[in-house]
Amino acid sequence: MSSLVEYDANHCFHPFSNYQELNSQGARMIERGEGIYIYDDAGNEILDAMSGLWCTNLGYSCQPLIDAATTQMQSLPYYNLFFQTTHPPAAELAKLLAEVTPDGMNHVFFTGSGSECNDTVIRMVRYYWNAKGQSSKKTIISRKNAYHGSTIAGASLGGMGLMHKQTGCVVPDIVHIDQPYAFEECLDGDLQAFGLERAQQLEQKILELGEANVAAFIAEPIQGAGGVIIPPESYWPEIQRICDKYDILLIADEVICGFGRTGEWFASDTYNIRPDLLCMAKGITSGYLPLGGVMVREQVADVLKSANSEFAHGFTYSGHPVACAVAIANIKQMQSRQIIPNLQQSIAPYFAEKWSELMHHPLVGEARVKGLVAAIEIVQDKTTKQRYDESLQVGMLCRENCIKSGLVMRAVGDTMIVSPPLIITLEEIDLLVERAKQALDLTMASL
Ligand SMILES: *Cc1c(COP(=O)(O)O)cnc(C)c1O
């Protein structure tokens, strides 16, 4: 072990890690990044098909973002938005966000992260219904296997079994319905009927709890950390219909989907949904600095603005000026470099075509893709879709083989997922898929 890896092993606890395992091997040391590649301390070049944690959309060496941070650091490195103050980057970014987010969303509440967005959402939803004199509307409906962050509130909204088990106490008045995971739960059935059935669980839950007690429904348009679960086309229109019918706020957690991931600025545009609240983080700064924000639809904003009491909520780093300056530069880069039109016309269709080739591999039971987010399901038997025994940890094995092949893919059980930087080129897509095939071959050879 190098001395730095040793310092790390001796002194640093890592998120979502098994410490026994981590300390026996030491962590992988990533030293620098360039374009869509990262480099470890041995100088190995690795194609980062996960964009860090779904965030480095403009890659690792976007000079305008670095310049924006430097300039802002020099003029005002910190100030806050508390007690009726603001600063230029927050004001300018708020206006830009109103332009690029879906129509009818013109106000933002800044946070420092995705988890803080979801904490904000819980407070805001309750504050909204109280202000409307409907304080019984308290329960928030979410989904199993959803990821909404790692604060206590984020994890409570989320539907990750292990997180719920370890935390024990969770925020009250949150319930979960099933996810629309067709590969696991609808193998031979009718996909669109399955999508409708899963959406209609929302209606059943509302009827069970009573419309007067339900405040909101929260979901990721495409579940990310749960394994890139792309819903059937029938799912979202039905969810929208139900939220409208029962006067339930719709919250889109677009922390992953936002800022181009699905081929539009927001997945709410892709799926034609009209959220009341929309959570953003990750891609908002391409991950260069921590920042999040909750967009608020006009009708909700009007109620919040008319409530004559203080909204008792906020974070020291809500709308940090340097992070806001980077977000402004990030949006302007996306606009001036035509990132989204280029995705739609060339990158996303090519990626879908190449990714689908992985279906020919003997280990792959499904290859699915939307925009620049994709998954493959590793199976033992392509026809029956039978999985390998869980104890073999095939996903983990494949992840290690990816690294050996110069590729970051993430494993969620035996589902391998990618979310490459939006600046990926056609040639780099070829390389990504080539390395993925190599990793699958290595995995098959060792099974
Ligand atoms: C990552 C993520 C979060 C949490 O964001 P943090 O910045 O890690 O707090 C919330 N929601 C979704 C959908 C995410 O993917």
The ligand as an SDF file (V2000), in Angstrom:
LIG
                    3D

 15 15  0  0  0  0  0  0  0  0999 V2000
  -27.9160   11.0990   -5.2580 C   0  0  0  0  0  0  0  0  0  0  0  0
  -29.3780   11.2720   -5.1020 C   0  0  0  0  0  0  0  0  0  0  0  0
  -29.9120   11.9680   -4.0190 C   0  0  0  0  0  0  0  0  0  0  0  0
  -29.0510   12.4670   -2.8970 C   0  0  0  0  0  0  0  0  0  0  0  0
  -28.1910   13.4710   -3.2820 O   0  0  0  0  0  0  0  0  0  0  0  0
  -26.9340   13.8410   -2.3280 P   0  0  0  0  0  0  0  0  0  0  0  0
  -26.3750   15.0300   -3.0120 O   0  0  0  0  0  0  0  0  0  0  0  0
  -26.0480   12.6480   -2.2870 O   0  0  0  0  0  0  0  0  0  0  0  0
  -27.4900   14.1610   -0.9980 O   0  0  0  0  0  0  0  0  0  0  0  0
  -31.2650   12.1830   -3.9830 C   0  0  0  0  0  0  0  0  0  0  0  0
  -32.0670   11.7220   -4.9520 N   0  0  0  0  0  0  0  0  0  0  0  0
  -31.5960   11.0260   -6.0100 C   0  0  0  0  0  0  0  0  0  0  0  0
  -32.5350   10.5750   -7.0640 C   0  0  0  0  0  0  0  0  0  0  0  0
  -30.2380   10.7580   -6.1040 C   0  0  0  0  0  0  0  0  0  0  0  0
  -29.7680   10.0350   -7.1090 O   0  0  0  0  0  0  0  0  0  0  0  0
  1  2  1  0
  2  3  1  0
  2 14  2  0
  3  4  1  0
  3 10  2  0
  4  5  1  0
  5  6  1  0
  6  7  2  0
  6  8  1  0
  6  9  1  0
 10 11  1  0
 11 12  2  0
 12 13  1  0
 12 14  1  0
 14 15  1  0
M  END
$$$$
